[in-house]
Amino acid sequence: MELYSLSLRSFHLVLIAVALWAPTALAQQSWTYKLTSETLPLTKGIVHLQGAADLDGNGRKEIIIADFGKFGEQRQKEETTHTLIIIEWEKGQLRQKFKKLWDTRTVKGDDQAIAKYFSAWRASNLAIWTVGGQTTVETIPPYLGLQWLKGKYVVSEQSHVQDTPQVGSWALPWLSPSCYEGFKNTITWRKAWPRECLLGIRDFSGTGKLKLVTIVEKEDVMKNDQAMQSLRIRDFMPGFQIEWEAESPKQLRWWIQDPIDWLNGSAKSGLLIPELNYTLNIFEPDKNKEGYRLSPTSIRKQLDSEKSMGIHSGDYPDARIGRTQRRDSEEYWGYYTGKAADGNGIFLLREVTLKSDLTGYIKTDINFSHNEPYLGIGFFDIKDLDGDGIDEVILVEQTGKEEGTGEHGFQYSDVKDYIRILKWNGNSYQSMWVSPPYTKRGTKLLIEDIKNVGKKQLIALTPNGTVQIWEKQ
């Protein structure tokens, strides 16, 4: 009996120890980041588009930043100068390698004349394509293309109002210009069909062999809801060989979707494509036979009650796909509209996952202890910062006081942006690091190994026009 009593007492002590340990086991030690480099101001405005690519083939990625004046709709017509800049880590510092300036104040004529001179402020994405050793950076829609040719950076341009035939992509020669709403000049639009348009890029096999998903249309489906559409898979290799093609069983309204990381080559999930009635379909490999499919009708109908995933892309190019909790499970990330303390609408962050039986969605609103007065989330990204195979959430936390200036106008005072890193601790998203405040609105960021040292740096694109490198200590 005494032996039993001692064992029972020991068991109780173990339970107490586990109870005391469990909450702290979920918590992770916060991170320390150090500002290791910062440029002088490179632009006067706020960064519109950004990316990183090894254009010149020297083994180091250049940072491409575009100050095109588009940060929210309210800034579009205020800007008169637009700048494209390339910088690279060289000899222990960031050095400017290329700069191109467009100044609409030099243009004589009406708005159309200005639009012919510079249309790229309308672009929504910066795509980076590497095919056969040649890297091309281009805006989407393709107003600008950037390549390294014969030892120098070369910029190609076209306008959405030009009267000469346009290209749909400098990197993907089969892509039709008329796939983009803005490219509707008389020459292009008169010959719009048949056309082939890009739906997205995915690593369906999980082996790094990227596939391009496209849609082929022979006539305008908005004018004829019986018009034929075909879905096509191309290899993402020189020649872009057509691997698979089949007539679409649904009429797809692909051009108005709120995109979810459609250019994310590391994503393995299917593409979400809406029908004309906005019902979402999943385009994915067909596990029962060779080829691909849209999700079967029996599954699709179960999703009809929720035609929207409840996330959108705000003023930014995409909602995101991430693997923040498990390496083998992807989540969808984007904004939803919430309310600030004063009742005004603000952008907040939401994670959405599909239920395993595809009967609906699980939506999780992301909360954390924030600075005041809180004005929601600005730019965000989902990337693996520490190399453990699990993504972190890197976001810009916005604070300030919003003041109305008229029926539709507003301005901010006491503005501060903070870069915040969240990591899943097994129970919730924990703040791992918060930057010092930036005293203007419009901070953006990149997560890249631009130093080519085997670990990623956090690149802050500040609203003061500088570029900072932050490194985990």
DRENPATI-72988 format. One record per residue (C-alpha): residue in three letters; chain; x, y, z. Coordinates in nm, 3 decimals, always signed. Layout:
N
<"ALA","A",<X,Y,Z>>
...
***
This chain:
473
<"MET","A",<+0.000,+0.000,+0.000>>
<"GLU","A",<+0.277,+0.241,+0.084>>
<"LEU","A",<+0.442,+0.177,-0.254>>
<"TYR","A",<+0.113,+0.256,-0.426>>
<"SER","A",<+0.074,+0.579,-0.228>>
<"LEU","A",<+0.421,+0.694,-0.326>>
<"SER","A",<+0.350,+0.617,-0.694>>
<"LEU","A",<+0.022,+0.806,-0.682>>
<"ARG","A",<+0.189,+1.103,-0.515>>
<"SER","A",<+0.460,+1.101,-0.781>>
<"PHE","A",<+0.195,+1.088,-1.052>>
<"HIS","A",<+0.022,+1.392,-0.902>>
<"LEU","A",<+0.354,+1.578,-0.894>>
<"VAL","A",<+0.409,+1.496,-1.260>>
<"LEU","A",<+0.062,+1.627,-1.349>>
<"ILE","A",<+0.131,+1.951,-1.162>>
<"ALA","A",<+0.465,+1.989,-1.337>>
<"VAL","A",<+0.306,+1.933,-1.679>>
<"ALA","A",<+0.032,+2.185,-1.599>>
<"LEU","A",<+0.291,+2.443,-1.501>>
<"TRP","A",<+0.510,+2.369,-1.806>>
<"ALA","A",<+0.247,+2.347,-2.078>>
<"PRO","A",<+0.157,+2.717,-2.117>>
<"THR","A",<+0.521,+2.827,-2.127>>
<"ALA","A",<+0.607,+2.547,-2.370>>
<"LEU","A",<+0.382,+2.710,-2.627>>
<"ALA","A",<+0.543,+3.049,-2.586>>
<"GLN","A",<+0.856,+3.118,-2.788>>
<"GLN","A",<+1.144,+3.345,-2.710>>
<"SER","A",<+1.111,+3.675,-2.893>>
<"TRP","A",<+1.354,+3.755,-3.174>>
<"THR","A",<+1.608,+4.032,-3.205>>
<"TYR","A",<+1.663,+4.210,-3.534>>
<"LYS","A",<+1.944,+4.454,-3.604>>
<"LEU","A",<+1.944,+4.729,-3.866>>
<"THR","A",<+2.265,+4.655,-4.057>>
<"SER","A",<+2.234,+4.882,-4.362>>
<"GLU","A",<+2.027,+5.171,-4.494>>
<"THR","A",<+2.048,+5.370,-4.814>>
<"LEU","A",<+2.003,+5.740,-4.858>>
<"PRO","A",<+1.653,+5.836,-4.985>>
<"LEU","A",<+1.611,+5.685,-5.332>>
<"THR","A",<+1.258,+5.802,-5.411>>
<"LYS","A",<+1.037,+6.093,-5.312>>
<"GLY","A",<+0.717,+5.891,-5.314>>
<"ILE","A",<+0.591,+5.565,-5.170>>
<"VAL","A",<+0.699,+5.235,-5.325>>
<"HIS","A",<+0.426,+5.100,-5.550>>
<"LEU","A",<+0.575,+4.769,-5.668>>
<"GLN","A",<+0.880,+4.576,-5.552>>
<"GLY","A",<+1.059,+4.250,-5.620>>
<"ALA","A",<+1.399,+4.080,-5.625>>
<"ALA","A",<+1.567,+3.886,-5.905>>
<"ASP","A",<+1.913,+3.798,-6.029>>
<"LEU","A",<+1.882,+3.984,-6.357>>
<"ASP","A",<+2.251,+4.014,-6.447>>
<"GLY","A",<+2.333,+3.654,-6.355>>
<"ASN","A",<+2.609,+3.731,-6.103>>
<"GLY","A",<+2.454,+3.515,-5.829>>
<"ARG","A",<+2.315,+3.805,-5.625>>
<"LYS","A",<+1.956,+3.924,-5.642>>
<"GLU","A",<+1.892,+4.285,-5.731>>
<"ILE","A",<+1.610,+4.473,-5.556>>
<"ILE","A",<+1.370,+4.632,-5.803>>
<"ILE","A",<+1.155,+4.911,-5.663>>
<"ALA","A",<+0.898,+5.116,-5.851>>
<"ASP","A",<+0.778,+5.454,-5.725>>
<"PHE","A",<+0.481,+5.482,-5.959>>
<"GLY","A",<+0.255,+5.680,-5.728>>
<"LYS","A",<-0.014,+5.420,-5.663>>
<"PHE","A",<-0.069,+5.375,-5.292>>
<"GLY","A",<-0.443,+5.363,-5.261>>
<"GLU","A",<-0.665,+5.520,-5.522>>
<"GLN","A",<-0.631,+5.867,-5.371>>
<"ARG","A",<-0.268,+5.906,-5.483>>
<"GLN","A",<-0.297,+5.820,-5.850>>
<"LYS","A",<-0.338,+6.167,-5.998>>
<"GLU","A",<-0.124,+6.348,-5.742>>
<"GLU","A",<+0.204,+6.210,-5.871>>
<"THR","A",<+0.390,+6.374,-6.159>>
<"THR","A",<+0.719,+6.181,-6.145>>
<"HIS","A",<+0.764,+5.805,-6.156>>
<"THR","A",<+1.084,+5.616,-6.088>>
<"LEU","A",<+1.219,+5.265,-6.148>>
<"ILE","A",<+1.531,+5.182,-5.945>>
<"ILE","A",<+1.758,+4.876,-5.922>>
<"ILE","A",<+1.993,+4.832,-5.626>>
<"GLU","A",<+2.224,+4.545,-5.532>>
<"TRP","A",<+2.436,+4.439,-5.235>>
<"GLU","A",<+2.793,+4.502,-5.344>>
<"LYS","A",<+3.115,+4.547,-5.147>>
<"GLY","A",<+2.937,+4.564,-4.813>>
<"GLN","A",<+2.660,+4.807,-4.903>>
<"LEU","A",<+2.354,+4.859,-5.119>>
<"ARG","A",<+2.452,+5.029,-5.443>>
<"GLN","A",<+2.226,+5.180,-5.708>>
<"LYS","A",<+2.277,+5.000,-6.040>>
<"PHE","A",<+2.004,+5.158,-6.254>>
<"LYS","A",<+1.748,+5.438,-6.242>>
<"LYS","A",<+1.484,+5.554,-6.488>>
<"LEU","A",<+1.264,+5.859,-6.436>>
<"TRP","A",<+0.937,+5.952,-6.604>>
<"ASP","A",<+0.815,+6.309,-6.553>>
<"THR","A",<+0.461,+6.382,-6.676>>
<"ARG","A",<+0.519,+6.755,-6.630>>
<"THR","A",<+0.715,+6.746,-6.956>>
<"VAL","A",<+0.416,+6.614,-7.152>>
<"LYS","A",<+0.205,+6.851,-7.357>>
<"GLY","A",<-0.153,+6.755,-7.426>>
<"ASP","A",<-0.450,+6.595,-7.256>>
<"ASP","A",<-0.478,+6.300,-7.019>>
<"GLN","A",<-0.450,+6.059,-7.311>>
<"ALA","A",<-0.117,+6.209,-7.409>>
<"ILE","A",<+0.007,+6.160,-7.053>>
<"ALA","A",<-0.125,+5.803,-7.052>>
<"LYS","A",<+0.066,+5.729,-7.373>>
<"TYR","A",<+0.380,+5.866,-7.210>>
<"PHE","A",<+0.344,+5.662,-6.890>>
<"SER","A",<+0.079,+5.402,-6.810>>
<"ALA","A",<+0.265,+5.183,-6.560>>
<"TRP","A",<+0.109,+5.352,-6.255>>
<"ARG","A",<-0.193,+5.135,-6.340>>
<"ALA","A",<+0.002,+4.809,-6.290>>
<"SER","A",<-0.104,+4.579,-6.007>>
<"ASN","A",<+0.181,+4.324,-5.992>>
<"LEU","A",<+0.550,+4.288,-6.062>>
<"ALA","A",<+0.611,+3.944,-6.212>>
<"ILE","A",<+0.952,+3.776,-6.229>>
<"TRP","A",<+0.998,+3.505,-6.492>>
<"THR","A",<+1.315,+3.304,-6.550>>
<"VAL","A",<+1.304,+3.090,-6.862>>
<"GLY","A",<+1.608,+2.927,-7.019>>
<"GLY","A",<+1.847,+3.134,-6.813>>
<"GLN","A",<+1.688,+3.466,-6.914>>
<"THR","A",<+1.514,+3.658,-6.633>>
<"THR","A",<+1.242,+3.908,-6.718>>
<"VAL","A",<+1.075,+4.144,-6.473>>
<"GLU","A",<+0.750,+4.291,-6.600>>
<"THR","A",<+0.449,+4.471,-6.467>>
<"ILE","A",<+0.107,+4.310,-6.487>>
<"PRO","A",<-0.059,+4.434,-6.702>>
<"PRO","A",<+0.258,+4.451,-6.919>>
<"TYR","A",<+0.325,+4.823,-6.936>>
<"LEU","A",<+0.696,+4.777,-6.860>>
<"GLY","A",<+0.944,+4.496,-6.911>>
<"LEU","A",<+1.296,+4.486,-6.767>>
<"GLN","A",<+1.583,+4.260,-6.880>>
<"TRP","A",<+1.962,+4.240,-6.871>>
<"LEU","A",<+2.075,+4.233,-7.233>>
<"LYS","A",<+2.428,+4.271,-7.375>>
<"GLY","A",<+2.568,+4.392,-7.045>>
<"LYS","A",<+2.304,+4.652,-6.955>>
<"TYR","A",<+1.952,+4.690,-6.819>>
<"VAL","A",<+1.694,+4.736,-7.093>>
<"VAL","A",<+1.342,+4.868,-7.030>>
<"SER","A",<+1.061,+4.790,-7.276>>
<"GLU","A",<+0.746,+5.003,-7.264>>
<"GLN","A",<+0.397,+5.005,-7.404>>
<"SER","A",<+0.085,+5.207,-7.329>>
<"HIS","A",<-0.272,+5.093,-7.286>>
<"VAL","A",<-0.383,+5.360,-7.535>>
<"GLN","A",<-0.123,+5.306,-7.808>>
<"ASP","A",<-0.236,+5.244,-8.166>>
<"THR","A",<+0.019,+4.975,-8.250>>
<"PRO","A",<-0.015,+4.604,-8.170>>
<"GLN","A",<+0.071,+4.524,-7.809>>
<"VAL","A",<+0.243,+4.232,-7.642>>
<"GLY","A",<+0.080,+4.036,-7.362>>
<"SER","A",<+0.417,+3.954,-7.206>>
<"TRP","A",<+0.782,+3.992,-7.295>>
<"ALA","A",<+0.856,+3.658,-7.124>>
<"LEU","A",<+0.548,+3.451,-7.221>>
<"PRO","A",<+0.506,+3.508,-7.597>>
<"TRP","A",<+0.177,+3.317,-7.625>>
<"LEU","A",<-0.006,+3.537,-7.371>>
<"SER","A",<-0.267,+3.762,-7.538>>
<"PRO","A",<-0.268,+4.139,-7.466>>
<"SER","A",<-0.647,+4.153,-7.457>>
<"CYS","A",<-0.648,+3.939,-7.142>>
<"TYR","A",<-0.597,+4.267,-6.954>>
<"GLU","A",<-0.890,+4.502,-6.923>>
<"GLY","A",<-0.685,+4.813,-6.995>>
<"PHE","A",<-0.552,+4.683,-7.327>>
<"LYS","A",<-0.855,+4.759,-7.539>>
<"ASN","A",<-0.726,+4.981,-7.819>>
<"THR","A",<-0.892,+4.932,-8.154>>
<"ILE","A",<-0.618,+4.719,-8.309>>
<"THR","A",<-0.582,+4.479,-8.016>>
<"TRP","A",<-0.946,+4.455,-7.914>>
<"ARG","A",<-1.074,+4.401,-8.267>>
<"LYS","A",<-0.863,+4.084,-8.281>>
<"ALA","A",<-0.910,+3.979,-7.918>>
<"TRP","A",<-1.046,+3.630,-7.985>>
<"PRO","A",<-0.924,+3.362,-7.987>>
<"ARG","A",<-0.701,+3.445,-7.694>>
<"GLU","A",<-0.500,+3.266,-7.426>>
<"CYS","A",<-0.478,+3.417,-7.079>>
<"LEU","A",<-0.276,+3.328,-6.770>>
<"LEU","A",<-0.469,+3.195,-6.469>>
<"GLY","A",<-0.172,+3.119,-6.249>>
<"ILE","A",<+0.146,+2.929,-6.174>>
<"ARG","A",<+0.165,+2.633,-5.936>>
<"ASP","A",<+0.398,+2.355,-5.819>>
<"PHE","A",<+0.125,+2.091,-5.831>>
<"SER","A",<+0.367,+1.798,-5.797>>
<"GLY","A",<+0.564,+1.947,-5.506>>
<"THR","A",<+0.887,+1.872,-5.694>>
<"GLY","A",<+0.967,+2.224,-5.814>>
<"LYS","A",<+0.843,+2.152,-6.168>>
<"LEU","A",<+0.626,+2.459,-6.222>>
<"LYS","A",<+0.313,+2.453,-6.436>>
<"LEU","A",<+0.142,+2.747,-6.602>>
<"VAL","A",<-0.239,+2.730,-6.597>>
<"THR","A",<-0.410,+2.918,-6.880>>
<"ILE","A",<-0.755,+2.960,-7.027>>
<"VAL","A",<-0.825,+2.967,-7.400>>
<"GLU","A",<-1.132,+3.150,-7.530>>
<"LYS","A",<-1.260,+3.152,-7.887>>
<"GLU","A",<-1.519,+3.425,-7.832>>
<"ASP","A",<-1.645,+3.671,-7.574>>
<"VAL","A",<-1.820,+3.478,-7.296>>
<"MET","A",<-1.985,+3.797,-7.169>>
<"LYS","A",<-2.171,+3.829,-7.497>>
<"ASN","A",<-2.236,+3.457,-7.536>>
<"ASP","A",<-2.269,+3.256,-7.215>>
<"GLN","A",<-2.244,+2.940,-7.424>>
<"ALA","A",<-1.904,+3.032,-7.564>>
<"MET","A",<-1.641,+2.761,-7.532>>
<"GLN","A",<-1.351,+2.791,-7.289>>
<"SER","A",<-1.060,+2.547,-7.262>>
<"LEU","A",<-0.825,+2.499,-6.969>>
<"ARG","A",<-0.461,+2.438,-7.057>>
<"ILE","A",<-0.143,+2.337,-6.876>>
<"ARG","A",<+0.194,+2.452,-7.012>>
<"ASP","A",<+0.540,+2.355,-6.893>>
<"PHE","A",<+0.729,+2.647,-6.745>>
<"MET","A",<+1.033,+2.578,-6.960>>
<"PRO","A",<+1.165,+2.711,-7.293>>
<"GLY","A",<+0.905,+2.638,-7.557>>
<"PHE","A",<+0.621,+2.632,-7.301>>
<"GLN","A",<+0.502,+2.295,-7.430>>
<"ILE","A",<+0.129,+2.227,-7.391>>
<"GLU","A",<+0.107,+1.928,-7.157>>
<"TRP","A",<-0.268,+1.899,-7.115>>
<"GLU","A",<-0.585,+2.068,-7.245>>
<"ALA","A",<-0.956,+2.009,-7.201>>
<"GLU","A",<-1.277,+2.198,-7.258>>
<"SER","A",<-1.398,+2.363,-6.940>>
<"PRO","A",<-1.721,+2.212,-6.806>>
<"LYS","A",<-1.810,+2.548,-6.651>>
<"GLN","A",<-1.835,+2.904,-6.777>>
<"LEU","A",<-1.557,+3.076,-6.585>>
<"ARG","A",<-1.549,+3.443,-6.490>>
<"TRP","A",<-1.175,+3.431,-6.429>>
<"TRP","A",<-1.088,+3.795,-6.509>>
<"ILE","A",<-1.267,+3.951,-6.212>>
<"GLN","A",<-1.144,+3.724,-5.934>>
<"ASP","A",<-0.976,+3.871,-5.631>>
<"PRO","A",<-0.653,+3.678,-5.695>>
<"ILE","A",<-0.494,+3.459,-5.430>>
<"ASP","A",<-0.121,+3.432,-5.497>>
<"TRP","A",<-0.175,+3.337,-5.859>>
<"LEU","A",<+0.195,+3.399,-5.935>>
<"ASN","A",<+0.322,+3.199,-5.635>>
<"GLY","A",<+0.542,+2.924,-5.777>>
<"SER","A",<+0.598,+2.769,-5.434>>
<"ALA","A",<+0.224,+2.712,-5.376>>
<"LYS","A",<+0.104,+2.355,-5.424>>
<"SER","A",<-0.269,+2.414,-5.376>>
<"GLY","A",<-0.519,+2.434,-5.657>>
<"LEU","A",<-0.627,+2.757,-5.820>>
<"LEU","A",<-0.960,+2.905,-5.710>>
<"ILE","A",<-1.153,+3.018,-6.017>>
<"PRO","A",<-1.508,+3.164,-6.006>>
<"GLU","A",<-1.787,+3.085,-6.248>>
<"LEU","A",<-2.009,+3.346,-6.409>>
<"ASN","A",<-2.235,+3.312,-6.104>>
<"TYR","A",<-1.930,+3.374,-5.877>>
<"THR","A",<-1.932,+3.019,-5.738>>
<"LEU","A",<-1.575,+2.915,-5.666>>
<"ASN","A",<-1.420,+2.613,-5.835>>
<"ILE","A",<-1.089,+2.447,-5.748>>
<"PHE","A",<-0.863,+2.366,-6.042>>
<"GLU","A",<-0.626,+2.087,-5.940>>
<"PRO","A",<-0.460,+1.762,-6.054>>
<"ASP","A",<-0.704,+1.473,-6.099>>
<"LYS","A",<-0.595,+1.202,-5.855>>
<"ASN","A",<-0.817,+0.939,-6.017>>
<"LYS","A",<-0.662,+0.966,-6.362>>
<"GLU","A",<-0.392,+1.152,-6.548>>
<"GLY","A",<-0.457,+1.519,-6.608>>
<"TYR","A",<-0.642,+1.795,-6.422>>
<"ARG","A",<-0.996,+1.885,-6.327>>
<"LEU","A",<-1.226,+2.147,-6.185>>
<"SER","A",<-1.370,+2.033,-5.855>>
<"PRO","A",<-1.665,+1.796,-5.915>>
<"THR","A",<-2.018,+1.936,-5.910>>
<"SER","A",<-2.106,+1.738,-5.597>>
<"ILE","A",<-1.829,+1.913,-5.405>>
<"ARG","A",<-1.877,+2.252,-5.569>>
<"LYS","A",<-2.243,+2.271,-5.471>>
<"GLN","A",<-2.154,+2.226,-5.107>>
<"LEU","A",<-1.963,+2.556,-5.131>>
<"ASP","A",<-2.246,+2.747,-5.297>>
<"SER","A",<-2.368,+2.899,-4.970>>
<"GLU","A",<-2.032,+3.076,-4.928>>
<"LYS","A",<-1.938,+3.222,-5.264>>
<"SER","A",<-1.677,+3.445,-5.106>>
<"MET","A",<-1.392,+3.330,-4.885>>
<"GLY","A",<-1.425,+3.648,-4.686>>
<"ILE","A",<-1.083,+3.786,-4.776>>
<"HIS","A",<-0.968,+4.042,-5.032>>
<"SER","A",<-0.645,+4.206,-5.144>>
<"GLY","A",<-0.713,+4.565,-5.035>>
<"ASP","A",<-0.491,+4.816,-5.218>>
<"TYR","A",<-0.225,+4.552,-5.276>>
<"PRO","A",<-0.174,+4.295,-5.553>>
<"ASP","A",<-0.272,+3.966,-5.391>>
<"ALA","A",<-0.411,+3.776,-5.105>>
<"ARG","A",<-0.149,+3.520,-4.998>>
<"ILE","A",<-0.098,+3.147,-4.954>>
<"GLY","A",<+0.110,+3.037,-4.658>>
<"ARG","A",<+0.216,+2.736,-4.453>>
<"THR","A",<+0.232,+2.896,-4.109>>
<"GLN","A",<+0.117,+2.601,-3.897>>
<"ARG","A",<+0.224,+2.286,-4.084>>
<"ARG","A",<+0.464,+2.223,-4.370>>
<"ASP","A",<+0.207,+2.009,-4.552>>
<"SER","A",<-0.099,+2.233,-4.514>>
<"GLU","A",<-0.161,+2.565,-4.689>>
<"GLU","A",<-0.379,+2.851,-4.570>>
<"TYR","A",<-0.524,+3.151,-4.753>>
<"TRP","A",<-0.445,+3.497,-4.613>>
<"GLY","A",<-0.597,+3.835,-4.690>>
<"TYR","A",<-0.777,+4.139,-4.557>>
<"TYR","A",<-1.125,+4.183,-4.423>>
<"THR","A",<-1.289,+4.512,-4.333>>
<"GLY","A",<-1.322,+4.581,-3.962>>
<"LYS","A",<-1.380,+4.890,-3.752>>
<"ALA","A",<-1.145,+5.116,-3.563>>
<"ALA","A",<-1.227,+5.251,-3.219>>
<"ASP","A",<-1.385,+5.557,-3.380>>
<"GLY","A",<-1.612,+5.340,-3.596>>
<"ASN","A",<-1.430,+5.398,-3.926>>
<"GLY","A",<-1.356,+5.103,-4.151>>
<"ILE","A",<-1.004,+4.959,-4.145>>
<"PHE","A",<-0.825,+4.661,-4.302>>
<"LEU","A",<-0.759,+4.369,-4.068>>
<"LEU","A",<-0.595,+4.032,-4.132>>
<"ARG","A",<-0.773,+3.699,-4.174>>
<"GLU","A",<-0.662,+3.340,-4.233>>
<"VAL","A",<-0.894,+3.102,-4.419>>
<"THR","A",<-0.864,+2.726,-4.464>>
<"LEU","A",<-1.083,+2.488,-4.660>>
<"LYS","A",<-1.253,+2.221,-4.454>>
<"SER","A",<-1.108,+1.878,-4.525>>
<"ASP","A",<-1.441,+1.757,-4.670>>
<"LEU","A",<-1.478,+2.080,-4.874>>
<"THR","A",<-1.810,+2.169,-4.711>>
<"GLY","A",<-1.701,+2.524,-4.638>>
<"TYR","A",<-1.432,+2.743,-4.488>>
<"ILE","A",<-1.278,+2.802,-4.148>>
<"LYS","A",<-1.208,+3.171,-4.098>>
<"THR","A",<-0.970,+3.295,-3.828>>
<"ASP","A",<-0.930,+3.666,-3.760>>
<"ILE","A",<-0.573,+3.745,-3.657>>
<"ASN","A",<-0.550,+3.942,-3.333>>
<"PHE","A",<-0.247,+4.064,-3.139>>
<"SER","A",<-0.163,+4.330,-2.881>>
<"HIS","A",<-0.116,+4.638,-3.096>>
<"ASN","A",<-0.007,+4.995,-3.052>>
<"GLU","A",<-0.263,+5.273,-3.028>>
<"PRO","A",<-0.444,+5.443,-3.190>>
<"TYR","A",<-0.475,+5.134,-3.409>>
<"LEU","A",<-0.568,+5.177,-3.776>>
<"GLY","A",<-0.532,+4.821,-3.896>>
<"ILE","A",<-0.297,+4.636,-4.129>>
<"GLY","A",<-0.103,+4.782,-4.420>>
<"PHE","A",<+0.119,+4.566,-4.640>>
<"PHE","A",<+0.183,+4.206,-4.531>>
<"ASP","A",<+0.361,+3.896,-4.656>>
<"ILE","A",<+0.384,+3.526,-4.562>>
<"LYS","A",<+0.742,+3.393,-4.576>>
<"ASP","A",<+0.977,+3.158,-4.389>>
<"LEU","A",<+1.222,+3.389,-4.213>>
<"ASP","A",<+1.410,+3.147,-3.990>>
<"GLY","A",<+1.449,+2.854,-4.229>>
<"ASP","A",<+1.246,+2.600,-4.028>>
<"GLY","A",<+1.006,+2.526,-4.313>>
<"ILE","A",<+0.718,+2.709,-4.143>>
<"ASP","A",<+0.613,+3.053,-4.267>>
<"GLU","A",<+0.591,+3.361,-4.052>>
<"VAL","A",<+0.342,+3.646,-4.097>>
<"ILE","A",<+0.523,+3.975,-4.157>>
<"LEU","A",<+0.287,+4.271,-4.148>>
<"VAL","A",<+0.281,+4.647,-4.124>>
<"GLU","A",<+0.080,+4.762,-3.823>>
<"GLN","A",<-0.069,+5.107,-3.882>>
<"THR","A",<-0.152,+5.361,-3.612>>
<"GLY","A",<-0.269,+5.721,-3.620>>
<"LYS","A",<-0.567,+5.948,-3.598>>
<"GLU","A",<-0.805,+5.963,-3.892>>
<"GLU","A",<-0.971,+6.301,-3.948>>
<"GLY","A",<-1.241,+6.375,-4.202>>
<"THR","A",<-1.184,+6.663,-4.443>>
<"GLY","A",<-1.515,+6.661,-4.627>>
<"GLU","A",<-1.781,+6.427,-4.759>>
<"HIS","A",<-1.533,+6.171,-4.891>>
<"GLY","A",<-1.193,+6.304,-4.786>>
<"PHE","A",<-0.979,+6.215,-4.489>>
<"GLN","A",<-0.630,+6.265,-4.357>>
<"TYR","A",<-0.416,+6.115,-4.083>>
<"SER","A",<-0.220,+6.268,-3.800>>
<"ASP","A",<+0.023,+6.118,-3.547>>
<"VAL","A",<+0.097,+5.845,-3.801>>
<"LYS","A",<+0.325,+5.553,-3.715>>
<"ASP","A",<+0.393,+5.227,-3.901>>
<"TYR","A",<+0.545,+4.925,-3.727>>
<"ILE","A",<+0.675,+4.607,-3.892>>
<"ARG","A",<+0.559,+4.311,-3.684>>
<"ILE","A",<+0.650,+3.942,-3.717>>
<"LEU","A",<+0.399,+3.677,-3.602>>
<"LYS","A",<+0.478,+3.306,-3.561>>
<"TRP","A",<+0.248,+3.016,-3.477>>
<"ASN","A",<+0.332,+2.873,-3.135>>
<"GLY","A",<+0.095,+2.575,-3.154>>
<"ASN","A",<-0.195,+2.767,-3.010>>
<"SER","A",<-0.194,+3.121,-3.151>>
<"TYR","A",<+0.012,+3.368,-3.352>>
<"GLN","A",<+0.273,+3.518,-3.122>>
<"SER","A",<+0.457,+3.848,-3.180>>
<"MET","A",<+0.824,+3.769,-3.224>>
<"TRP","A",<+0.956,+4.116,-3.312>>
<"VAL","A",<+0.829,+4.470,-3.363>>
<"SER","A",<+1.031,+4.737,-3.541>>
<"PRO","A",<+1.082,+5.094,-3.424>>
<"PRO","A",<+0.810,+5.322,-3.566>>
<"TYR","A",<+0.814,+5.478,-3.911>>
<"THR","A",<+0.651,+5.820,-3.896>>
<"LYS","A",<+0.484,+5.814,-4.238>>
<"ARG","A",<+0.225,+5.586,-4.392>>
<"GLY","A",<+0.324,+5.336,-4.662>>
<"THR","A",<+0.595,+5.099,-4.533>>
<"LYS","A",<+0.651,+4.790,-4.749>>
<"LEU","A",<+0.891,+4.499,-4.726>>
<"LEU","A",<+1.068,+4.212,-4.900>>
<"ILE","A",<+1.200,+3.886,-4.757>>
<"GLU","A",<+1.506,+3.786,-4.960>>
<"ASP","A",<+1.865,+3.669,-4.924>>
<"ILE","A",<+2.008,+3.962,-5.116>>
<"LYS","A",<+2.348,+3.919,-4.949>>
<"ASN","A",<+2.370,+3.562,-5.081>>
<"VAL","A",<+2.476,+3.428,-4.739>>
<"GLY","A",<+2.225,+3.142,-4.708>>
<"LYS","A",<+1.970,+3.315,-4.483>>
<"LYS","A",<+1.702,+3.568,-4.561>>
<"GLN","A",<+1.707,+3.931,-4.462>>
<"LEU","A",<+1.408,+4.154,-4.395>>
<"ILE","A",<+1.422,+4.440,-4.645>>
<"ALA","A",<+1.217,+4.740,-4.533>>
<"LEU","A",<+1.108,+4.986,-4.802>>
<"THR","A",<+1.043,+5.289,-4.589>>
<"PRO","A",<+0.795,+5.569,-4.661>>
<"ASN","A",<+1.092,+5.807,-4.645>>
<"GLY","A",<+1.227,+5.652,-4.965>>
<"THR","A",<+1.514,+5.457,-4.807>>
<"VAL","A",<+1.586,+5.085,-4.818>>
<"GLN","A",<+1.684,+4.914,-4.492>>
<"ILE","A",<+1.830,+4.570,-4.423>>
<"TRP","A",<+1.728,+4.409,-4.094>>
<"GLU","A",<+1.901,+4.084,-3.989>>
<"LYS","A",<+1.802,+3.831,-3.724>>
<"GLN","A",<+2.059,+3.808,-3.445>>
***
